[in-house]
Amino acid sequence: MAKPLVILGTHWLAEEMYDLISEMPGYEVAAFVENMDRKRCEMTIEGLPVIWVDDLREMTETHEAICALGSTHRHRFIEDVAAMGMPFATIVHHSARVSARAGLGTGCFISPQCTISTRTELGDHVFVNRGALIGHHVRIARYVSIMCGVNIGGLAEIGEGTYVGMSAVILDRVKIGKGCVVGAGAVVTQDVPNHVQVVGVPARVTKTNIEGK
């Protein structure tokens, strides 16, 4: 039987996740969850209810959750829900290729047409958007967001809460710190320290003292 699932989030990415999950066996979306604006609980999404986050306490033994926020600041929502005892699903779209020798943390979402190569490890709640390519022996920490078309070379490392923008390229063996933003289309050729934004070809630091996106 399909497992009942709740989607944390009520905006555009939540609708996209619902669409993808609806094509997959194993899960059936039961509701969307809001934690900022109670008025959104008066609406429905795809004919399903929007519930207030506190109401999840009654569902922890019967449902699993997945977070549909692209922002790396989703950790706040996730940690609040996890504290209630809600288990999280790890979901891989059937068109993605994840090596049997790769590891995915709890709460990861792997979108269509992605590739995750051998001996690569993703931490908890990593979001990988459409068509991203992740090479071999890569280490990606928790709460990282990898947007559409990103290409990450082998043996690269990405720190916790970093956001990698659409179509960015990270070369082999490059290490990116935690809380960073890699701009769309950037080509990262050298290591990046914690809490900076890098953009351009090759990528250069344009902001410091940031905390993801």
DAUR-V492700 format. One line per field, one symbol per residue. ss: DSSP state (H for helix, E for strand, C for the rest). phi: phi as a letter, one per 30 degrees, with the letter a starting at -180 (. if undefined). psi: psi as a letter, one per 40 degrees, with the letter a starting at -180 (. if undefined). Layout:
ss = ???
phi = ???
psi = ???
//
This chain:
ss = CCEEEEEECCCHHHHHHHHHHCCCCCEEEEEEEECCCHHHHHCEECCEEEEEHHHHHHCCCCCEEEECCCCHHHHHHHHHHHHCCCEECCEECCCCEECCCCEECCCCEECCCCEECCCCEECCCCEECCCCEECCCCEECCCCEECCCCEECCCCEECCCCEECCCCEECCCCEECCCCEECCCCEECCCECCCEEEECECCEEEEECCCCC
phi = .dddbccdkbcddddddeedddccdjbbdcacbcbcbdddddcbbhicdccdedddedcdcbbcbbccbdddddedddddddddjddcdcbbddcdccedccbcddidbcdeidbbddidbcddidccdeidcbddhdbbddidccdeidbcddidbbdeidccdeidbcdeidccddicbcdeidcccbebddhbcbbjbddbdcbbhcbib
psi = ihhhiihhieaddddddddddeeiidihhdiihiedhddeeeiihfeiihiiddeedeedeeiiiihfhdieeedddddddddeehiiihhhieeihhieeihhiheihhiifihhiieihhaifhhhiheihhaifihhiieihhiheihhiieihhiheihhiheihhiheihhaifihhiheihheiihiifihhiihihiheiifiga.
//
